[in-house]
Amino acid sequence: MNRRVVITGYGAITPLGNDVETLWSNIKNSKSGIKNIEFEGYEDINTKIGGRIDDFSPENYLDKKELSKFDKFVQYAYAAAKQALDQSGLNIENEDENRLGVFIGSGIGGLDTVLENHQTLLEKGARKVSPFMAPMMIINMAVGVVSIKTGFRGTSFSPVSACATGNHAIGEAFLNIRHGYSDAILAGGTEASINPLSFAGFSRMKAMSTNNDSPITASRPFDKTRDGFVMSEGSGILLLEEYEHAKNRGATILGEIIGYGSTTDSYHITSPDYNGAVRAMKLALEMANIETTAIDYINAHGTSTQEGDKSETKAIKNVFGEHAYKIKISSTKSMTGHLFGAAGGVESIITLKSISESLIPATINYEHPDEDCDLDYVPNNPINTEVNYAVSNGFGFGGHNAVLVFKKFNEDR
């Protein structure tokens, strides 16, 4: 028998706030977290805007000695995981730590650490490279640190699937609990990719917005004048838990996850094939055992690229038919920017808040309708309406697709 999986905690470090309540308050008020980037090294790069985090206090979570050994992507992950665990009220002293897991991924990992040590190598030689470089840069270190500091000794996993990473981590954690292998898992994504090298690379691809004169309007998913995504950083982590386990310890239940679909385009390294997204959404709905007409809201992948937004719109129409025009769809990347491997975690939290508070966030900066993107994207202002079932989409370079289905928690299902 498949077990029910609920969410009992979540935490977030984002350009719109370093906790879930601040993030959600800004999302509800349609605020943008995108800012100018005027640091050394960006002078010759066409894009000079991003969702950078400049008010995070890692010393609130880690001591100074630890900070020197952990890349920012690890710091963000632990902070968000600590928030989720604290909110959940899960006390490891009352648990079998071998049934508590950690599934946290990242698209890029410790690139800052690599760049800093490469510069040291060039300027000062190999003997000056940090002995902590290797453990600081590897993507699985987010899971390693969270596991060490929480005492979770069950299964651990670090998916890397570009922008689908966070959804894959949550989806695989969901299956692990659903099938009885774990009682609870901290799951999500983390990213600290804002640096000149990553900006230069994506800028050379012409994938990023160059609307440097107006940072807060640069991310404009589904708008005809969109000119690329806006890179951001941060982390979003959820504590997934088996329902009876959560109920028995008196936990507050924040929502339920009921479906997950994962597919691969097998098409192109950067361009999406909408058929892969179609199959992922259909698989997620099939697992959720609900009709397409049950879906009230879709938190779209919606990156603000010309090709990606058209492809996702086409996929939604294919899956939902006429109901596609009745579903409220929004891309909260219009406010947060694109957090890459952390996007799925942050957007899952936003989707759960949308369900629990009966409010659908807006797609801000939507001013010019696109004939190829003709669905209801909740332009510019949020909508107060009941949300019982919602989908969160995540699609990544390489053709990776991961779709999650959440529902309003009801004890009687």
FENCORBEL-V240788 format. One record per backbone hydrogen bond with DSSP energy under -1.0 kcal/mol. CO is the residue of the C=O (numbers start at 1). NH is the residue of the N-H. Records with the same first field share a line. If there is no record, write none. Layout:
# FENCORBEL-V240788
CO = NH ; NH
This chain:
# FENCORBEL-V240788
4 = 243
5 = 257
6 = 241
7 = 254
9 = 239
11 = 237
13 = 235
14 = 17
17 = 14
19 = 23
20 = 24
21 = 25
22 = 26
23 = 27
24 = 28
25 = 29
26 = 31
27 = 30
35 = 50
39 = 42
42 = 45
48 = 37
50 = 35 ; 52
51 = 233
57 = 60
58 = 61 ; 62
63 = 67
64 = 68
66 = 69
71 = 75
72 = 76
73 = 77
74 = 78
75 = 79
76 = 80
77 = 81
78 = 82
79 = 83
80 = 84
81 = 85
82 = 86
83 = 87
84 = 88
85 = 89
91 = 94
92 = 95
96 = 99
97 = 100 ; 153
99 = 183 ; 184
100 = 154
101 = 186
102 = 157
103 = 188
105 = 190
109 = 111
110 = 114
111 = 115
112 = 116
113 = 117
114 = 118
115 = 119
116 = 120
117 = 121
118 = 122
119 = 123
120 = 124
125 = 128
126 = 129
130 = 133
132 = 136
133 = 137
134 = 138
137 = 110
138 = 141
139 = 142
140 = 144
141 = 145
142 = 146
143 = 147
144 = 148
145 = 149
146 = 150
147 = 151
155 = 102
157 = 104
161 = 164
162 = 165
164 = 168
165 = 169
166 = 170
167 = 171
168 = 172
169 = 173
170 = 174
171 = 175
172 = 176
173 = 177
174 = 178
175 = 179
176 = 181
177 = 180
178 = 3
183 = 242
184 = 101
185 = 240
186 = 103
187 = 238
188 = 105
189 = 236
191 = 234
193 = 195
195 = 199
196 = 200
197 = 201
198 = 202
199 = 203
200 = 204
201 = 205
202 = 207
203 = 206
207 = 229
210 = 212
211 = 214
214 = 217
215 = 218
220 = 223
223 = 226
229 = 209
230 = 338
231 = 51
234 = 191
235 = 13
236 = 189
237 = 11
238 = 187
239 = 8
240 = 185
241 = 6
242 = 246
243 = 247
244 = 248
245 = 249
246 = 251
247 = 250
255 = 7
256 = 407
259 = 405
261 = 403
263 = 401
269 = 398
273 = 276
274 = 278
275 = 279
276 = 280
277 = 281
278 = 282
279 = 283
280 = 284
281 = 285
282 = 286
283 = 287
284 = 288
285 = 289 ; 290
291 = 294
292 = 295
296 = 328
297 = 391
298 = 300 ; 330
299 = 393
304 = 228
305 = 309
306 = 310
307 = 311
308 = 312
309 = 313
310 = 314
311 = 315
312 = 316
313 = 317
314 = 318
315 = 319
316 = 320
317 = 321
320 = 323
321 = 324
322 = 325
323 = 326 ; 327
328 = 298
330 = 300
331 = 334
332 = 335 ; 336
333 = 337
335 = 33
338 = 232
339 = 342
340 = 343
342 = 346
343 = 347
344 = 348
345 = 349
346 = 350
347 = 351
348 = 352
349 = 353
350 = 354
351 = 355
352 = 356
353 = 357
354 = 359
358 = 385
360 = 383
363 = 380
368 = 224
370 = 373
375 = 377
376 = 329
378 = 363
379 = 381
383 = 360
388 = 408
389 = 296 ; 297
390 = 406
391 = 299
392 = 404
394 = 402
396 = 399 ; 400
399 = 265
400 = 396
401 = 263
402 = 394
403 = 261
404 = 392
405 = 258 ; 259
406 = 390
407 = 256
410 = 413
